[in-house]
């Protein structure tokens, strides 16, 4: 997440009483940090509530007082960690006009949570004297906020260490820093609170609602999967679980943390393959844009050669994919809004005879689907590829590469690199008259280009 150094939202009832002269929060104002006022306000509200609950001799009052004391200590620690980060954050900006980088983002997240905690302490201040005061509810809220502040403190501590191991303007740490030591700090607090009542506090309400629904579905699916041993079963039971996790915030948070800590490949594969169900595939075809060409293309295992970059007259052979299993033809999906000249040899005869053949396109989109190398297929992504084909007016070749664990990495990389080379040599068969290829697919895209570059820059 990247946040600009914009002013924080002003609270409606900001207190006007001046802070003590030695208050470091006020002294940070010379750094241009508008969030210092929220820290000052929270410190005053926490202290006011502490003074009140010191005289409340009940079990609930004692719990509230303990949480407030922890909050006061954590607030001071967070402020001490924010100051050096904020004073050096400008060194990592893109330029003087773009005051944004990861260090500013984390400070912004911390400040937004301080603002959220101010609202909680204000509510506590207003309701603590009421005969209908719900102390147990505030104990839960304070516990969640204190745990999140512990997490923010741990994150800021890591940023502080990283700041000491970076050169001015570089967001990469030097080799002297070991990440294993850094991440040990995260073991000191329970991350459950970040998935509970305050989940996504740094987002707007619309995104938070979407995340809550998504987390409820994921939690219900995980529960359903490990109890039934399959992704589907009784639809009624699955829907009941979704409702349960939608209403029970704490249970949903625990399930999300458990999923994060103890996730298994089989579960991920089942979850990411939900759109591979026959029913959902039919739904996707029904609601997606219609195209004339959407058929399988099998890439044969033939000898492929490409010219070297520095010596175009010298050809380099591209090896056939053979890692973790015997070589086999590679299945792809060819998608095009219309039949293009040259692709007739790959299409069924009835489609060619009944369609108007347009001139060859000026480019080709080579697509590598997602799924963490363990799930999904080219066909399940047609819901948006069909729309792409209509918009770009160019054929799309989506590679249905082999998946792990049956064919572990780098088998997928070898296959997409081989298909890339085949497409360059056989672009005319795909309905394009130029080897101009626009590839998309993030990890596999970059890795395949690097692998081909290695082939083409040096002889095998």
N, C-alpha and C positions, 0 to 999 in steps of 0.2 A: 504494500500500500504506500502511495506517495502523496503527501499532503503539503500544500503550500503554507507559508507562514502567515496565514490570514488571522484577523482578529477573532478572538473567541466571542461567543454570544454573551451579551451582557445580561446579568440576572436582574430581574425586575426590582427586587428589594435589596439592592446592594447597600451595605451598611457604610455610613460616611465617617464613622469614627476612625481616626488615624491610628496606624499601627505604631508600635514602639520604634524609636529611632534606629535601633540596632537590628531591626527585622530584615533578614537577608532577602525575604521575598520582595519587599519594597525596593531594596537596593538593586534587585535585578531589573528594575524598570529601565535602567540606562542601556540594557541590551536590546531594548525594543520588544520586550516580551509582554504582551497584553494579558497573558494568563496568570501573571503574578497576583493580580487582584483576587482571583478565585482561590488560590492557595491561602492568601491572607484571610479571606472570608471563612473558609473551611476551618482554619486554625482557631478563629474566634468562636465559631459555632461549636466546635468540639469542646473547647475549653468551657464554654458556657454550660453545655450539657453535662460535662464532668462535674462542675461545681454543683449542679442541681442533684445529680444522682449520688453524690457522696453522702447525702443525708437521707437517701431512700433505703431503708433497711428491709428489703425483700429479696427473695432469691432472683426474681427477674431483674430487679434493679441492680443487683450485684453483677449479673451477666452483662447487662447493658454497659455498666461502668467499666468492666474488664475490656469489652470490645472498644469502647471509646478511648481508653488508655493505649491500647494497641494501635488504634487509628492515629492518635496524636504522634506516637513514636514513628510510625511508618510514614506519615506525612512529612515529618522532619527529614527522615532518611531520603525520601523521594526528592524533596526539594534540594538537598545537598548533592544528589546525583544529577539532577537536571541542570544545575548551574554550569558545571564545566562543559557538559554536552552542548548546551545552548550557546555558550561563549565561543565555541569552535565550530558550530554548525555551518556558519557562513563560508568556511573554507571548502566545503564540499558542494556548494551550489553550482549549477551548470554555468551560470553567469550572474551578473549583478541584477539582471531583470527577472531571472527565474530563481526565486528564493525557495527552493524545494530540494529535499534529499531525504534519505532514510532516517537520518538523525533527527531532523525536524519532524518527521512523521511520528516517531515514537514519542517525542515530547508532546506533540499534539494529542496523541492517544491518551497519554497520562493526564494532560490538562482536561480533556473532555470527561475523563472519569472523575476527576476532582470536582468538576461542575455537577456531575450526577450525584456525587456524595454530598455536596452542599444541599441539594434538594432533599435528600434523606434526612440530614441533620436538621434542616429547617422544619420538616414535618415532625420530627421528634420533639423539637423545641415547642411547636405549636400544640401538640397533643399530649405532652407528658403530664400536664395537670388535669386532664379531663377525667371524669369518673368512668368514661368508656374507653380509656387508654388500653390499647391492645399491646401489651409489653412483649408477649411471646412473638408476635409478628415482627416487631422491630428487632428482637434478638436475632431472628433468622436473617433479616435484611442486613443488619450490621455484620453478621458473621460472613455473609457472602461478600460484602464490600471490603472487609478486612483481608479476606483471602485473595481477592483480586489485587488489592494494593500490595500484598506480598509478591504476587506474580509480576506486577509492574516494577517493583523494586528489583527483583531478580533480572528482569529484562534490561533495565537501566544500568545495572551493575555490569552486565555483559557488554553493553554499548560503551561504558566507560573504559573497560579493559581494551576493547577493540580500538577505541580512540587513541589509546596510548601506543598502539602497534600499527598505525596508519600514517602515511606521509600526507602532507597537505594536498587536498584535492583528490586523493585516491580513496575509493571505497573498498579497496582490497587490503586485507591485513598482511603483515609480513610473515615470513616463514617461522619466526620464533614463537608464534602463538599457536597453541594446541587447542583445538576445538573440544576435545574430550574434557579438558579442565573447565571450559566455559559452561558446557551443558550440564555439568554436575550441579550447578547452581539451581537448575530447574527442578531438581529432585527434592529441594527443600520445601516446596509448597504443593498443595493439592490443586490441580488445574480444573477440578470439577466446577468451580464457581464460574469459570469463563464460559461454560456451556449451559449455565442455569438461568437464573432470573435476569442477569445483566448481560446475557449473551449478545454479542455484536453491538455493544454500547457505542462504539465509534461509528456505526452506520446510521443512516436515517431510518425512520420507522418502517417505511415500505420494504426496505431490504431486510430489516430485522424480522418482519413478519414472514417474509419468504424463507429466510434461514430457519426460523422456528418450525415452519411446516416441513422443510426439507429434513431437518434433524429428526422430527417426529417420524417421518417415513423411513429414514435410515435405521433409527432405533427399532421400530416395529419390524422391519425386514430382518434385521440381525437376530432379534428375538425369535422371529418365526423360523428363520433358517436353521438355527442351532437346535430348535425344539422339534422340527419336522424333518430336518436333513435335506431339504430341497427349497428352491426359491419360491415355488408355488405350492399350494395345498388348498385348504379351505379358505375361500375368499372372505367369507364372513369373519373367520378368526383373524385374518390379516387386517381387515378393516377395523375390528374391535381393538386390536393392538395399536393401530395408528391413532385411534381416539384416545386410548389410555395414555400414550406418550405425549399427545398434544395437550392434555390437561395436567399431567403430573410433571412439573418442571424439574424437580430434583431427580426423579427416576430417569427422565430423558437425559439429563446431564451425566449421570453415572454411566448410562449405556454408551453415550458418545465417548467418554473417557476410556471405557473398557474397549471400545472398538478401536480407538487410536492406539492403545497400548498393546493389545493382543489381537491384532488383525491377522488372518490367515489367507493364504493365496486362494484356497478353494472358495472362501466366502467372497473375496473381491471379484473373482472370476464369475461367480454366480450373480453378484449384484450388478456388475458392469455388463453382463450378458442378458439383462432383463429385456432389452429391446430386440433380442434375437428370437424371442418367442414368436411362433407362427402367427398367433392372433395379432400381436403388435406389428409385425411386418405387414400384415394385410391392412391394418389401420394406417400405417405410414404411407403405403402406396395409395390409399384412398384420399388422404389429406394433402399429399405432396403434389407439387406441380407436375403436369404431364409432359413427357418428352417422347420423341419418336424412337430414340435409341437408348436402350438400357439392357445390355446383354453381357454374357460372360465372354472373356477373351483369355485364352490360355497361352502364356508366353513359353515357347519351346526352348529346350536346353540346347541351344546352338552356339557355335563359337562366335564371340563378339569381340570386336576390336575398335578402339578409339584412338585418334591421333594424340600424340603427346603435346602438351601445351607449348613447350619451348622448341620442339622439333615436330611440326605438323606432318612431316613426311614419314615419321616413324610411328608405327601403329603399336599400341599396347593392348594385350589380350586381357579381357575382363573375366576372371574366373567364375565358374559355375558354382552357385551356392551349395555347400556340402557339409557345413558344420552341424553336428548333432543329428546326423541321419543321412540317408542316401539322397542324392540329388533328385529333384522331381520338378515337373513343369509348374509354373507359378500362375495361379488363377487371379484374374483381374476383372473389374467391371468397367465397361466402356459406356459412358453416358454422354449423350449429345441431344440438343434440342431438335436437330434435324439430321438427315442423312447427308454426309459430306462426301465429295469425290475422293476416292481412294480407299474408303473403309468398306467398300462392297464385299471384299474378300473375307471380311471378318463377320459379316452379318448374315442372318438367315435369308434365303432367296425370296421368301414371300414378303419380307420387309423391304428389300431392295426393289422388287417389282412394283410395289404399291406406293412407293414414296417418291417425292420429288428430290432429286439429287442436287444439292447446292455445291458451289465451288469450295475447294479446300480452305480451311480456316488459316488464319495467320499465326496461330499459337496453339499450345496444348497445356492443360492443367494436369499435373501429376499429383495425385492425392494419396496420402498415407493416413489411414484412420487411427483414432486414439484407442485407448483401452489398456494402457500400461504393458503392452506386449503380451498380455495373457487373455484378452477378451475382445469381443466384438468382431465385426466383419465389414467388408466394403458394402454389402447389400443393406445393412442396417443403417448406414449413413446416407442413404439415398434421399431421405426426407429433406435434406438441405442441398445435397449435390444436384438434384434435379432443378432446383431453383437457381443454383449457380450456373448451370449449363444454359438456362434460358437468358440469364443476365449477361454473361461474358461472351456468348455466341462463339464458344470454342469447345471442342471435345474435352471430356474429363476421363482420365484413366485412373481408377482407384485400385490400389494394390491390395489384394487379399493375402497378405504375408502370413507365414507360419507363426503359430502362437506357442508360448511357453505354457506349462512345463514340458510339453511333448517335444518342442523344438526350441530350446532356450536361446537367449541372446548369445552370439550375434547373428543367428540364422536370419532373423527378420531384416537386419541391416544388410546382409549379403543379398537377400532377395530384392529389396527395394533398389539397391545399387545396380543389380543386374537388370531389373526392369527399366530403370532410368537409362542405362546404356542401350538397351533394346529399343526404347522409344526414340532415342537420338538417331539410331541407325534405320529405324522403320517408321519414321514420322508420317510418310506418305500413306501407310496402311491405316493410320489412325485418323485420317481426314484432315491433315494439315500439311502444308507444303514447305514448312520451315522448321528447323530443329529448335525453335524458340520454346523453351519449357518453363512454365511457372509452377513451382512445386510448393506444396503446403502440407504441414504435418509436424511441425516443431522439431522434436528430438530426432526422429528418423530423417527428416528433411536435412537438418544440419549435418548429421552423422554420415548420411549417404553422400552428400556433396563433398565432405572431407575425405571420405574413402575413395571416391572417384578422383578427387584432386591428387591424392597420393599415388593412384595408378598412373595418372596422366602426367605427373611431374617427374616420375622416376620409372625406369624400365623394370619389369618384373624379372 
